Amino acid sequence: MSLQKNQTIIGQSLPNIPWQDRPAGCHKVVWRYSENPIILRDAIPSSNSIFNSAVVPFNGGFAGVFRCDSRSRRMQLHTGFSKDGINWVIENDPISFQCDDPEIGRFEQGYDPRVVWIDDRFIVTWCNVYHGYTIGVAYTSDFKTYYQMENAFVPYNRNGVLFPKKIRNKYAMLNRPSDTGHTPFGDIFYSESPDLIHWGCHRHVMSTTNGWQSTKIGAGPVPIETKAGWLLIYHGVLTSCNGFVYSMGAALLDIDEPWKVLYRTTPYLISPQMQYECVGDVPNVVFPCASLFDASTGRITIYYGAADTVLCLAFTHVDELIDFIKTNSEPWT
């Protein structure tokens, strides 16, 4: 397959992006990797499961922060490295954050990390436990030493996802106010900060709607800057007679005012249909948490957790995805 020049994504080229062409006969805008899952639940000796995780380009290869629930069922974060973005070596010991304030640095549990390069460092956000679930923030330059900052919000909050650049000269984060448990509700909000510590200027972004996203929604990978707006891949949840079902969707947000939704998919992109998505510690979960893109070709690779047990890959082309979002969207105000 010859790759055509693409100028839709505003960003860097990534020639070694992990990739698999769309299978013959497949007409879906997002398709799964044929060798899923790429990381099994017991990839390290201490893990019960490895899923919702963050991946970024690093030193010619890839690095990531992985959710590895331990065999005592403690939710922990681990570092991993890969040459090709598919085959990973994950450190068995969890990340030990350095923190100037021992109260904030007292790490209880953490999960569902995201990683983004901003300014001159990698910023890690995750669902942190501090008298309830909130958004932890840390930074690293080498994925060896991590410096933990203040938590972004008071409990309860989840799905804290930073934009990859400042907006209105401030750091910007999507988040979802939550509650004490497995939240049976939730909308996406936008917040700003001058210093990654003090957060305000909160704006509502998206609410739940019908079908696959009728119970709650949450931001997924770091938004991708495109000429059509911020491309946001997110998860939506419906409550079935057998519990929650997590699926993947996408939206386009205004480039200057990202709390304004331009388009949003009415149908899902991927729902739990494969065995590894339907069977696991939490059945029926497709949870997108990271993406890679090659601006030169418009290729996008999506990392997603399946059934809260394993980590998987899916692929799409940016122009096809944007066209799908616009064609399969209802008016949003």
PyMOL commands that set and color helices and strands:
alter all, ss='L'
color gray80, all
select helices_A, chain A and resi 102-105+211-213+275-278+318-327
alter helices_A, ss='H'
color red, helices_A
select strands_A, chain A and resi 31-32+47-58+61-70+75-82+88-90+110-118+121-129+133-140+147-148+157-162+171-177+188-193+200-206+216-219+224-226+229-240+243-253+261-264+286-294+299-306+310-317
alter strands_A, ss='S'
color yellow, strands_A
deselect
rebuild
show_as cartoon
